[in-house]
């Protein structure tokens, strides 16, 4: 018996394929075809909206939601419209929509939405009030407890933050977000390493399952993410061999990606392929230290002198070569090469991220943070650990992270790929502008490139410091300074990928 094809699914699949090929003009035409023919069919519009949200096409999703609102107007669609406006950084419009939702019916999602807008505006007291109202209406809201934990941490109340994160986990222990937030909190307040590592082991598994769920929903995966995973499997095979799940994945990649010479940013997957990829991803390999490390930072340095250099510089920038002890840098590099922790992907495919709350934390990281606090007490005075991440760059691309500033007080950025892989000495490092983000700017203003940022940089285009790439070089600087990756040209092999790690201390709040 033949299967009846759904014409809507065909159009959505066409739109998806155009999206994969970055042909956004043709993608838009597909959506417009559905709008023109089915603008009064709420089931089809809801299906299209769900798809657009799944691939984070917020502008198109907003159009679909507005068409749905013409057919039905209730708190759910109003709240969805508000959330889409937040995604598009239209905060005032989103707030008005949430207020409209509350005028229809008092509901916890609208209070959570208003609370989130206040949070983005760094008005933590008002944010807390609204999340508390939401929690009163729905005492089982995961989001309210998690966000209240984030707010209490920002306000410096460890006990309340921890209680809220633990309550969120109690409500939903399959969500990695509260675990990650709790891990960051525990690192900040010097919880014993064994407790932190046990939380990380649990959350790493959750993060992988969330990623697998997303692949199942979208039936696609980022090509660069898949390529990195393949190259890591090949690397591990050269060290110690691989198991059947990894062998099956290796065969799939070679038959599908290499044989077909796929160039698009994303790859469509069938059910069998998803199963093979998922089973390989579940190989939770974490590098185990093979050497005892007596020191993490290089003890040959005069750390007091370096600290004074930083404190007396204006703006605050310090470059330290041979930053880590020789054993420590070998161990952290092996950890980053061998561990299955690279679970943060970005739409442009220029790099992958690994964050401490989702697996990227070890005894070596813990030792580096502890010794920095000990050896640089005045630099880090009053500045608790905030966040840690690593980025792993695509050697087929010349660009890295765009211009931005971070939310911290002190940014410690160090580089972990040997110089022999850098094919363009004098480049590959950081360009740091000697101007900070304006005090009145919020995180959403200074962390992503925008028109206002470009205006400032254009005005002060000559005010910057170039810091060329060098293995085991650390750049410590005021995190509010605008900065971006220099041009990249590293050898196109797994071990040659440019890897950096960043540790943030203190915050702008």
KAGI-V766577 format. One line per field, one symbol per residue. ss: DSSP state (H for helix, E for strand, L for the rest). phi: phi as a letter, one per 40 degrees, with the letter a starting at -180 (. if undefined). psi: psi as a letter, one per 20 degrees, with the letter a starting at -180 (. if undefined). A space follows every 10 residues. Layout:
ss: ???
phi: ???
psi: ???
//
This chain:
ss: LLLLLLHHHH HHHHHHHHHH LLLHHHHHHH HHHHHHHHLL LHHHHHHHHH HHHHLLLHHH HHHHHHHHHH HLLLHHHHHH HHHHHHHLLL HHHHHHHHHH HHHHLLLHHH HHHHHHHHHH LLLHHHHHHH HHHHHHHLLL LHHHHHHHHH HHHHLLLHHH HHHHHHHHHH HLLLLHHHHH HHHHHHHHLL LLHHHHHHHH HHHHHHHHHH HHHHHHHHLE EEHHHHHHHH HHHHHHHHHH LLLHHHHHHH HHHHHHHHHH LLLLLEEELL HHHHHHHHHH HLLLLLLLLL LLLLLLELLL LLHHHHHHHH HHLLLLEEEE LLLELHHHHH HHHHHHHHLL LLLEELLLLL EEEEEHHHLL LLHHHHHHHH HHHHHLLLLL LLLLEEEEEE EEELLLLLLL LLLELLLLLE EEEEELLLHH HELLLLLLLE EEEEEELLLL LLHHHHLLLL HHHHHHHHHL LLLEEEELLL LLLEEEEELL EEEEELLLLE LLLHHHLLEE EEEEELLLL
phi: .ccccccccc ccccdccccc cfccccdccc ccccdccbcb bccccccccd ccccbfcccc cccccccccc cabacccccc ccccccdcgc cccccccccc dcccacaccc ccccdccccc cgcccccccc cccccccbcb cdcccccccc cccccgbccc ccdccccccc cacbbcccdc ccddccccbg cdddcccccc cccccccccc ccccccccfa accccccdcc ccccccccca gbcccccccd cdcccccccc fcbccbbcbc cccccccccc cccccbcbdb bcbcbbcccc ccccccccdc cccaccabbb cfccddcccc ccccdccccc bcbbbbccgc abbbbccbhc aadcddcccc cccccbcccb dgbcdbaaab bbccccbcbb cccabbcccb bbbbbbbdcc cccbdgbgbb bbccbccddc ccdccbcbda cccccccccb cccabcbcca dgcbbbaccc ccaaccdbab dcadccccbb bbbbbgacc
psi: pqpppohghg gghggghhgh jkmhghghhg ghggghhkij ohgghhgggg ghhhjlmggh hggghhhhhh hpoahghghg gghhhghjkm hgggghghhg ghhgppqhhg hgghhhghgh jknhghgggh hhgghhgnik oggggghhgg ghghijnggh ggggghhghh gnjjpighgg hgggghghkk qqhggghhgg gghggggghh ggggghgikr qpghghgghg hhggghhhgj rragghgggg ggghhggghi lpiqhqpqqr gghggggghg hinmpppppi qpohqgqoii qnhgggghgg hiqoropppo qlgqqhgghg ghghghhhqm imjoqqhikh rqqoqhikhm pahggghggg hghgilhhgj pjoqpgqprq qoqoiiqiqc prprrrirgp popqpjpqhh iojmqiajcq ooqkprpqhi qrgihiippr ghghgghhhl hinrppoqpp pkpqoproii ppqrprppnq pmrgiipppq qpppprri.
//
